[in-house]
Amino acid sequence: MNRLLYPLVASALITIVPFLLTFEKGQNIVRGLFGYEYFALLLLFVLVKSKLRACPGLDLGSLRVACATKQSMLKSLVCVALLCTIVGTIFAVAWFDLQNLLAIKGWATGWYGVLPFVTCGLAIAMMWKVEPFSVSAISFILFVALIAHLFAYNQYAAQPLAQFPLVDYMSRTAPKPVARDSLPESFKAKYFTTDSATITRGFIDSAKTNVLVLVESWGIPLDTNRFAKQLQIFDGIPMPAHGAHHRMYSRTRTAEREDLIYSVSRDSTGRRDTVFLPQVLRAQGVKTAFIYGGDSLVQMRNKYIRNVGFEETFFGISANSGVEPRTDRESAALLDSLLSVQDSAVRFIAWTTLDTKFPLQGFKDSYRIEVAAVDSAYTERLAGTLQLVADLAKKHPDVRFIVQGDHNPILSPLKFQEKFYKRWVPFVVLN
């Protein structure tokens, strides 16, 4: 049992320690419990070490090699070289893993650079006296671990079993098409663009009721004429600002919190603390509410929505119950009823739409249908949702509406994804 437990614990040590030391309150905890690549390398390390120890005339304790024959000497040299390569690879992967974490934060390496050497050194020390598995057993263990990870990830994606640092690093550093990663100068000349995550805080009007609308899968299309047509839906409504801003993460869950950040500060110990806008508004007597037409268990909204300061939550019916989730039209009606309450209370309401969520409802498999069909359905449903928002803004001219995309259509068919800029989303401020 120890032969399997020790490499699991050692791999978890290497991958989790730097994550915990760079963790910030309010961020997503999407991190594998153990490093799959570390796990494989540590199993190979123990196997090669046992082969080296078994070489005739080799004394690892005194670092003395007295091989009797050229063949045994060659075997020893190969084992030593392989062992050094495995150890070096472990340190290299740990370094890449650290760079992945720091790149997400935008931090310099600094003192964090010592972490791979400390964690990997401790992991190797833990494995020094562990008995090895055979090559076939190692292959079987790695296969089972991978299958277990994939199965668990399909069931609960918010907490994967395994982390793949090298794969993440290669994906992060791979060449990306410039045409989709950055907006052209012609777009920037026509619309306001920013990489700030403080759109909501910057445009909220404290003197009136405010509504934040996160439109599911609303991204900036490569065809700027398409974006212009979307903005035409809001014609006739006062529009203090509109344009595009850049998302750090393409996740609805992150957008729901990123847009609600009020301030990020450090305490006396140097740790960062995040204060959310609904928390501040509640302290000022503002009534806060959150609307989502889907299941409260999706992405664990039942837990984190209240933590960011919403006192009222309105979720739809679970899709698992056999009843369709609440449509955007039904959610808009609910929002209208909240805004129509005859009292003097100032409100802050956030609404995450659902009609344009991929895979699109009504398609059995939206990944295998024609892109034209996906495009047509998406365009129609997005226009419908934006029209609902426009109608509400016209009906309630005294309410400030801050409308944004949560992310570009990342879960749509690849050919359709390529019609949008990566991580860029629109925002429109109404009234």
N, C-alpha and C positions, 0 to 999 in steps of 0.2 A: 504493500500500500504506500509506503514511504517513497518508493521509486517513482510513483506517479504524483504524489502529493507535493514533494519537494520542488520539482520543476514547475508545477502549476503556481505554487506560492512565489517562487523566484521570478517567474515571468510576470506575475501580478505586481510584484514589488517594482520591477523596472518600469512598467507602463503606467502605474497608478500614482507613484510618488510625485513625478513632475507635474502631473495633472492636478493633484491636490494642492501643490505649492503655487500653481498659477490659477487656481479656481477663484471665481468672483461670485458674490451673491447675485442671484437673478439670472445666471447663465444656464444654458441647457446642460444636463448631465448625460451626454451621449458619449460614453466611453466604455470600451470593452473591459471586462473584469480581469482578463489575462491577455498577455501579448502572444498571439499565435506564432509569430516568427521567432520570438524569444523561446517559446516552449519547444519548438522544433530544434532550434540550435542548441539548447541546453541538453536535450535528449541525445543529440549527436555528440556533444562535448563529453558526456559521461561514457558513451560507447567508445570513442576514440581514445579517451584517457585509459580505459580498461585495456584496450589493445596495446597501448604504449607500455603500460605497467607489466603486461605479460611478455614483453620482448625479453629474450635471453640476455642475461648479464646487465639488465637495466635496473637501476636503483633510483627511483624518483625522490626518495627521501634525501639522499646526499647529492642528487643531481649528477650522478656518475654513470657513464655509459661505457660498458666494456663488452661489446658484442664479440662473439667468438668467430663469426663468419661475415663475409661481405654481404650476404643475403639478409642476415638479421640486422646488420648495420643499415642497409638500405631501407628495410622495413621500418626501423626506428626513426630514421630521418623523415620518411614519408609521414609517419604518424605525428611527429613533432611539428612538421610543416602544416599538416591538416589541423592539428589542435590549435596552433597559433592563428591559422586562418579563421577558424570558428570563433575563437575569442575576439579577434579583431572585428569580425562581422557583427558579433553581439554588440560591441561598443559602437560600431558605425550605425547600426539600426537604431540603437538608443539615442544617438545624436540626431538622426533624422527625425525620430519621434519627438524629441524636444523642440526641434525647429518647426515642426508642424504646429505644436501648441503655441509657440511664441509668434508664429506668423499670423495665427488667428487673432491674437491679442494686439499685434503690431508692436511687440516689445523687442528690445535688443537682447542679445544672449546674456551679457553680463555675468553675474555670479551663478546663473542657472547652468552655465557650461560645465560646472563640476558635478552636476547630478548624474549624468550617464556613467561617469567613472565610479562614483560612490555606489550607485544601485547595481551596476553590472559587477563590480568587485564583490559586493555582498552576495549577489546571486551565484557567482562562480564558487565562492567559498562555501555556500550552502550545498552545492552539488558535488563537492570534492570527494566525499566518501559514499555517495549514493551508488547503489549497484545498477549496472546498465541493463537495458532491454536489447533484444536482438534487432537486427535491421528490419525484419518482417514485422516484429511487434511494434516498433516505432512507426512504421508505415500504417499499420492498423490503427494505432492510437491517434495519429494525426488525422486519419480519415474520419474516425468516429467524432473527434473534436470538431472538425469542420462541419460535418453533417449536423451535429448538435447545435452549433452556432447558427447555421442557416435556418434550422427549424425554429429555434427560439427567436431569431430575428424576425421571422414571418409572423410570429405570435405577438411579440412585444418589442417593437423596433426602438423604443426609447431607451432600452438598456441591453445592448448587445453583449453576448458572452465573450467574444474575442475581439481584439484590436489588431489591425494590420498596418503597422507604422510605415513599412516600406511601400506598400501599395498606396497609402494615403500620400506619402511624399512624392511618389512618381506621378500621381494624379494631380497633385498641387503644382508641381514644377513642369509638367508637360506643356508643350507649346499650345497656346490657345488662339483661336481666330480673333484677330484684332477687331474685325468688323462687328463682332457681337459682344466683345468685352468692354468697349468704350463707345460712347456716343460721338457721332461726327460733329464737326464744328458747325455745320449748317443747322443741326438740331439745337446746339447750345446757343446759337445766335438768335434763334426764334423763341426758345423756351428757357425758363429758369431751371438750372440743374444744380444739384448739390449732393455731396456724399454724407451729409449730416443725418443723424438718426433722431433729430429733435424737431421734426416737422410739426407734430401735434403740439408740443410745448411752445413752439415758436408762433403758432397761429391761433392758439386757443384764446377766446375772448372771455375774460373772467367776469364781465358784466352781464353775460347772457348764458343761456343753456347752450351746451356744445355737444355735438354728435360726431364721433369718430367712426367712419365706415371703412372697414378693410375688405376690399373686393377680391374675392378668391381668384387667383391665377391671372390677375390683370397686369400684364407687362407692357413694356414699350416696344411696339412693333418696328421692324426694320423699315417698313413702309410708313413714312411720316404722314402721308395722306390718310392712312387708316386711323392714326392717332388723332388727326385733326377732325375726322368725322365723329369720333367718340366724344370729343370736346363740344361738338355742335349740339349734343344732347342737352347741354347746360346753357344754351343760348337764352338770353332774357333774364338770367339770374345773376345778381352781383357776384363777381369772381375776383376777390382781392389778389389771389395768386394761383398759379398753376404751373406745372412743369414736371420734372422727373427727379428722383433721388435714388441713391445706390444702397442696396441692401448688403449687409455683411454676410448674412445667412439666408438661403432660400428655403425658409420654413415658415409656415403660418404661425406655429407656436412661438417662434422667436419674434416674428413681426408683432404679434399681439402684446409682447412685453417691451420690445425695443421702442415702439412708438409711444409707450406710456412712461418712459424713463423721465424723471424730473431732475435728478441729480445723481452724480456718482462721486463719492468722497472717500478719503482714507481716515481711519481712526488712529488712535495713538500708537497702535501696534503696527501700522502700515498696511493693514488689510482694507480692501475696498468695500464700500457699502453702497447699495443702490436704493434710492428712494423713488417710488413710483408716483406718477401724477394723481391717480385716483386716491392714494393715501393722503396727499396734501390737500386735495379738494374736499375730501370727507372731513378733515380737521377744520375746514373753513365753513362747514355746514352744507356743502353741496351734496345732493343725492346722486349716487352713482349706480349704474346698472350695466349689465353685459347681456347681449343677445346673440345666440348662436342656434341655428335651426337644426343642428345635428345632435348626436349623442354626447352627453357631458363626459363620458369616459374616453372619447377620442382624444388622443394626445394628452390625457390626464387633465383636461380642463377643470374637472370637478375639484382638483386640488390647488392648481396654481392661480386660477382666476380670482378667487377670494383673497389670496395672499397678496395680490397687487393692489387691493383696495376696493373691489366692487362689493357693495352691500347687498345688491339684488342680482340674481342671475336667472336668465330665461333660456332654457335649453329645449330643443325639440324632442320628439319621440325617438327612441333608439331604433336604428335600422334593423337590429337583431330581433326586434319584436314582431317583425313582419309588416310594420306600418312604415310608409315612406317618411323620411325626415321632413321637417317644416320647410316649405319653399321660401324663396326670397320675398315673394309677394305676401305670404303670411307673416313673415318676420317684419316686413315693412309696415303691415297693418298693426302689428304689436307695437312697433316703434311709434307709429302715429298716435296710438292710444296713450302712450306714455307722455308724448309731447302735448297732447290735448287736455291733459289733466288741468282743471281750473284751480290752481293754487299759486302761491307766490314763490314756490321753491325753485331754485336754480339747479339744473341737472347736468350731469355728464354721463353720456350713454355711448357705449362702444358696441358696434354691430359687425360681426364677421359673416359675410355672405356665403352662400353655399351652391347656388345654381351652376356656377362655372367650375366647380371642383372636379378634377380628373381622378379616375375615369368618369366621363360624363354619364349622368343617369340616362337610361334609355338605350345605351349601347352595351351589348353583351360583352364585347371585347374591343375597347377603343384603340388598342394597340395594333389591331389587325385590319382595321377598316381603312378606307381611302382617306387621305389627308384632307381632300376637298370636303368630305362629309363632316369630319371633325371641325374643320375651319368654319363651315356654314353653321353648324350647331352652336359652336362657341361664340361666334359673332352675334348670332341672334340672342343667345341667353345673356351675354355680357351687355348688349344694348338694352335688354329688358331690365336688368338689374340697375344699370346707370339711370334709366328712365324712372325707375321707382324712386331713386335717390333725388333726382331732379324734381319730381312731383312733390316729394316731401319738403324740399327746400323752397319750392314756390308756395306751398300751403303754410309753411312756418317761416316767414321771412325774418322773424326775430331770433331764429336759431342759427348758430354757426355750424356748418357742416364741413368737416375735414375728411375728404375722400381719398383713399390711397389703395394701391395694389399691395397685396401681401407678398407676392413673388411672381415672377414670370411663369408660364405654364410648364414647369419642370417635370410634371408627371404625365405629360401628353406624349403622343408618338414623336419620335426623334425628328422627323421631317417637319412636324408642326412646331416643335421647339425652336428649330432653326429660323423661324420667322420672327423671333423676338431677341432683343438684347439680353444678355445674361445679367441677372441681378439688378437690372434697372426697372423701376416701377413708376407709374404716374402718380401725381397727387394733384388734387383740385380743392381749393378752399372756396366755399360758397357762403354768401350772406356775411 
